[in-house]
């Protein structure tokens, strides 16, 4: 009798476990079925910006990492210009930064600029070079100094009365948390030198819509996106909470991009006009009143994204909006 009771108890346990597994599988199956992909466009351009505020490199394909785009040994916004007080410098303060090109060859970062000899900097800097504690948007982030030659080159090209230095972010360094700058981020969100997120996305249609309102047209380079999308309506990207690009990469929207005077720097001349296209954007792309405390008077144009699933991005890849 006792043996029968034990067998009955065992059978009930097994049955209960089986029911639990079945319910779990059913739940996951239904959840997978609810995840739907709807094609909304395709990737038309990719850009990587090795040095913050310097000219971007157009790419046909790139690796999409948790910190942003990577191509060979170049990573997006992993070099930074700083002042003597270690506060970061961008084209907001030094518009001519947009004229500096950065390429990679034989283990070196090569910088080029009008009327300047090319400068080569080792990608693997000597460990004897100082690690500086720098500030980006008021938050501390480290960078290894690229040396006196790089400092002299940057200071000379920018015709600065103060000394500028170039620093590089290395893998072992502590990343910056943008939550300290915008409350829409979480404790897990981390970046090196980008303003707020690993990736910035903008559609060709949104740029085209803006240009219909401008006397002097602007290019996509005024807005420095990493990913440009074609085949969608203007500002459709504002509605994409989560997207899949190609078969692998999954991205999640964090917040719209608040625009500043950097958009008024001509990417071809390095001259800042302080007005357009920013004033026109302010006329129709301000946030709702309820979000005014966050974005203030900054117009919103493009979307900041974080990486949920890594992979390779290619020009021509289909873009899918994910819904559940």
Secondary structure, 3 states (H helix, E strand, C coil): CHHHHHHHHHHHHHHHHHHHHHHHHHHHHHHHHHCEEEEEEEEEEEEECCECCCCCEEECEEEEECCEEEECCEECCCEEEECCCCEEECCCCCHHHHHCEEEEECCEEEEECCCCCCEEEECCCCCCCCEEEEEECCEEEEEEECCHHHHHHHHHHCCCCCCCEEEECCCCCCCECHHHCCCCCCCCCCECCCCCCCEEEEEHHHHHHHHCCCCCCCCHHHCCCCEEEECCCCCHHHHCCEEEECCCEEEEEEEEEECCHHHHECCCCCCECCCCCHHHHHCCCCCCHHHHHHHCCCCEEEEEEEEEECEEEECCCEEEEEEC
